[in-house]
Amino acid sequence: MKTKAVLRPRRLVALATFLLGCDLVAGPAYGQTIIRGPYLQKPTTSSMIVRWRTDIASDSVIKFGAAPGSLDSTVSDASLTTEHSLTVTGLSAATSYSYAVGTTTTVLAGDDADHRFTTLPTPGTRQPIRIWAYGDSGNVNPAHVATRDAYFAYSGSDPSDATDVWMMLGDNAYFAGNDATYQAPVFDFYEDFMRREVLWSVLGNHESYGGNNGSTQTGPYFSMFDFPAARESGSNGVASGSEAYYSFDYGNIHFVALDSMDNSRAVGSTMLIWLEQDLMATTADWVIAAWHHPPYSKGQYHDSDVEVNEVQMRENVVPILEEYGVDLVLSGHSHDYERTPLIDGHHGLSTTLDAGMLLDTGSGDPASDGAYRKADTGAGPNQGAVFVVAGSASDARAFIPVEGHRLMAAKLVKYGTLVLEVDGDTLDGHFLQYNGAILDSFRIEKGTARCPAAPLTGCRAAGVGQLVAKQGGTDASDSLLYKWAKAALDTDDIGDARAESDLGLCVWDASGLLADHVLPPDAVATYELPALEAHLWESPKPGLLLYKDPSGASDGLLAAKLQTGAAGMMLVRGKGAALDLAEPPFTFPVTAQIVARDTGICFESVFNTAIKNETGKFIASAKTS
Amino acid sequence: MRFSSGRHRATRRPRPGVAVVIVASLVLGWGFSVPRVSAHAPPSEQAAQLTRAEAAHPNDPDLLLQRSSLERQAGHADAAAAAAQRALALGAPRAAATAALAEALLIGDMPGLAHAMIDAALLEDANAPELLWLRGTTRQTQGDSAGAAADFIKVLEISTQPEPARVLQAMAACGTAHRPEEALRAAELARLKLGLVATVELAAVDLEQATGRHAAALERIDLLLTQSPQHPDWLARRADVLDDLGRRTEARQVRQTALTALAARPSERRGKRLAALESKLRADVKFLDAPGAGEP
């Protein structure tokens, strides 16, 4: 279509010139062909950059409007160039526009269903968001075709409509990522997709081999792309002044793109100072960071215990991100898929990994052993993040050593890409293999592990309930005990507490929430480091489950006993400064509930009187007739 | 809806070099197998690939510059210098080859010779930014902080989009040379070319403060706050500047605003650093509330 559209007038002109013996071609703007693009860059809530390259210099014109056939607005630039870049402004947020590009005399491409763009939603907007991310896609080969087409098939009839953020994690073109080598694996390979979808990117080592330098923002990479150095794409961060590292917002997600290649990664370096200032400013629900060199990886060529870029990102950058509540970190570099569980504070070599750094040792798969849960909504500090290496879009290579990095909850030497879906306080991640199979899934849920502001309704009453809460003197002497007993309790009601359930213990009085505690599940069998599994639960006999954690690491809870049967019983006990407990006396009615979060079933006692309800001490017992 | 399955050939022919070899491998590999030569390589493999490319194109100046870079990374000053010299002799761009040679000389601890090489190349192009920057670095090595500052500032003048790290480096060099006015000029150049960049502006605020120009510092921080009005760190800095200006009532108000901004984040969303900032703000407010601590 594109070729015909531009060749036909040229032939006509040539014919006219021949027949009339005169030169009808008025200027260089006639007869040019688009050889790159059009493609989209630096979206904002009210603007979009559209770029394209022609073989012959011409002026630049973009027509845009609500739909093909009604492109009633125009942006133009009279200067003659082969590198066309125009900013369309005055747009509405989260709105789609059709467009066409060309010259004052010729439409070269567009004004059809294939050429349209969508502006960013207002920062903070909570809406379903799909992100497609992968690194090391710089080969043009059958694997890359397959991984791309698998995503397009996954996305349905119109992948660009289904995609909100598309990010390449570096090494987007091999061997040296320069202007020429970018043409095949990026501009040609995604030609149609790029007309409708903005490509975000971080700098990889192979971009560096191509004459690009992140520390000077020079080279073809920086000529090809426009990234929001002045915080144009979203208002939830601060300007970096650099296109090698920058941030932007899409809906309720704050994205941070870092340069792990050229800019200094030292403590106190400009990029790290900016990073902290940026994170201090954001109030987004989610923080997703991306850079090329993975902080945790044992790929065939790339070992995060050895390579200095990876070591420095882990030692110097990850602590800042964790401090400000990063949820997910994306990298490439190693040609494989590696994905950690929910972790925090692992900044040393892989040998320094200890159980305390594993905030949830499960797979994170909601269909298996349950989602990763972060207690609070928003970007809470040090509540854990998942780190993903997605570097097998066009090449997949073995781990070195064979078993790979000991930290990983999932590791695959398979061609594929990463699909992320964020909806409100839930983030789902999937590794999508080249053949359309999903080989790994994880979910992060926020704010679900905690008690609501008021008691849940429809809970199952205990035959007998007891609540003892003591607070006073020293924090170490604080204690809490709740017993729910003499009522039917089935194993299915609470799920498999060892592997799946987070059991919540919540207490309210008339004034609101008094106590908010979580009994976490055990480490799960899918996890590969038995030595690091924390076995908190045991089942000495059928129908009996015991929880024991002398450290009280989870909200100060030390022990629990769950006995199923017609006269079932649940008892939870905690002590110490880690208890999250208001000081008695309480205002009646006082409600205590145990909430099985996986089944959604809750169990309760309501106390309208107490044996003691005085400063620092509440003791009550209740029977249900 | 159509999605291109991709063209199989680059539309532009790259210059001879490693890229050609690799791209050719990719194109030829299409449809047969996943290329194994191309993608990633540790330094040793990069060196091997370069060696193979050099064998095919022994007089390619681009390859020689890559060789020089690899040798520099390995700390081999002599080999790096030799490769750069050969690249120069074989027609590599003067600025790039001179820079490669000068960097080799620097790691060989010969800053004087590097300086002379750069000076000679700059006679041809006085505004070659990388050479000017390298000369600045060389001058720093030689202890000539004033000369270094002048070179760095010139690079900022001629750059369309200077990297913030370079701006800060230039400001630091000016500081070492006891030229605060020049450092502030570097900040002005950055603002002109990059807009308001927090890292640069905060360094400039510190500098204005250090030189007693509190009103100018306030102007800067106010401008920065237009970018993120509730930024707790910037509000705290504004309060400090107001203290220095003797406007303590306002300083107290600004600290309260900062505390309110922090309080808008639930306590579980405040990490150690924000908690420390909150403590400092509270302590400062308490101090200002103490008897006799009002406006001077």
Interface residues (C-beta under 8 A of the other chain):
Chain A: I35 R36 A113 D114 D136 G138 N139 V140 N141 P142 A143 H144 V145 D149 F152 S157 D158 P159 D171 Y174 F175 A176 N178 D179 A180 T181 Q183 A184 P185 D188 F189 Y190 E191 D192 F193 H206 Y209 G210 S215 T216 Q217 A229 A230 R231 G237 V238 A239 S240 G241 S242 E243 A244 N263 S264 S269 T270 M271 I273 W274 E276 Q277 D278 M280 A281 T283 Q300 Y301 H302 E323 Y324 G325 H333 H335 A375 D376 G378 A379 G380 P381 N382 Q383 S394 D395 A396 R397
Chain B: M1 R2 F3 S4 S5 G6 R7 H8 R9 A10 T11 R12 R13 P14 R15 G17 V18 A19 V21 I22 V23 L26 V27 G29 W30 G31 V34 P35 S38 A39 H40 A41 P42 E45 Q49 P129 E130 Q161 E163 P164 A165 R166 V167 L168 A190 L194 G195 L196 V197 A198 T199 V200 L202 Q227 S228 Q230 H231 P232 D233 A264 R265 P266 E268 R269 R270 G271 K272 R273 L274
